[in-house]
Amino acid sequence: MLITDGNVATHLYHIAQEAVTNAVRHGRARNILIRLSEADSRGSLLVRDDGQGLVEPPIDHPGMGLQIMRYRADMICGALELRSERAHGTSVTCKFPLDSTK
């Protein structure tokens, strides 16, 4: 998949960067998968790790990194999803339209 919009590419890069930083720093991940894919005219960025996961996903009081990732997803008309299972890692997914012109 090729991202031709520089704005979209920049936001996706920073979302991936923050997710990887969190996986290493907080999750103590040993393996991290980064996947960019396309389906039904939508793009999807997945960052999945095998770290310790979160005790409880931060819903009401997310950290600054998560807030920034959500903001960046919003800037490209996308949505951010966080899934975590204690001792089984965390997945951060950003789904976005491929024709984003916001």
C-alpha positions in Angstrom: 0.0 0.0 0.0 1.3 3.4 -0.9 0.3 6.5 1.1 0.6 9.5 -1.3 -0.7 12.2 1.1 2.2 13.5 3.1 0.0 14.7 5.9 -1.6 11.2 6.3 1.9 9.6 6.1 3.3 11.9 8.8 0.4 11.3 11.2 0.6 7.5 10.7 4.4 7.6 11.3 4.0 9.4 14.6 1.2 7.1 15.7 3.4 4.1 15.0 6.4 5.8 16.7 4.4 6.5 19.9 2.9 3.0 19.9 6.4 1.4 19.6 7.8 3.7 22.2 5.0 2.7 24.6 5.5 -1.0 23.9 9.2 -0.9 24.7 9.1 1.6 27.6 5.9 0.6 29.4 5.1 -2.9 28.0 8.6 -4.3 28.0 7.8 -5.9 24.6 10.3 -8.2 23.0 8.6 -8.3 19.6 6.6 -5.7 17.8 4.6 -6.1 14.6 3.9 -3.0 12.4 1.5 -3.6 9.5 0.0 -1.2 7.0 -2.8 -2.6 5.0 -5.8 -1.8 2.8 -9.3 -3.2 2.7 -12.6 -1.7 1.3 -11.1 1.7 0.5 -9.8 2.1 4.0 -6.3 1.9 5.3 -5.3 0.3 8.6 -2.1 0.7 10.6 -1.6 -2.0 13.3 1.1 -1.9 15.9 1.0 -5.1 18.0 3.4 -6.2 20.8 4.0 -9.1 23.0 4.6 -7.1 26.2 3.0 -7.2 29.5 -0.2 -5.4 28.4 -2.2 -3.0 30.4 -3.9 -3.8 33.7 -6.8 -1.7 32.5 -6.9 0.2 29.2 -6.9 3.9 30.0 -10.3 5.0 28.9 -11.3 7.9 31.2 -7.7 9.2 32.0 -5.5 8.3 29.0 -1.9 9.3 29.1 -0.6 12.1 26.9 0.8 9.7 24.3 -2.6 8.1 23.8 -4.3 11.5 23.6 -1.9 12.6 20.9 -2.4 9.3 18.9 -6.1 9.8 19.0 -5.7 13.4 17.9 -3.5 12.4 15.0 -6.0 9.7 14.0 -8.8 12.3 14.1 -6.7 14.7 11.9 -6.8 12.1 9.1 -10.5 11.3 9.6 -9.5 8.0 11.2 -10.3 6.2 14.4 -7.9 4.7 17.0 -8.5 1.4 18.8 -6.5 0.1 21.7 -6.8 -3.5 22.8 -4.7 -5.0 25.6 -4.7 -8.2 27.6 -2.5 -8.5 30.6 0.6 -10.6 29.9 -0.4 -10.9 26.3 0.5 -7.6 24.8 -1.2 -4.6 23.3 -2.6 -3.7 19.9 -3.0 -0.2 18.6 -5.0 0.1 15.4 -5.7 3.2 13.4 -8.3 2.9 10.6 -8.5 5.7 8.1 -10.1 6.5 4.7 -7.6 6.3 1.9 -9.1 9.4 0.3 -8.7 11.6 3.4 -8.7 15.2 2.5 -9.3 16.9 5.8 
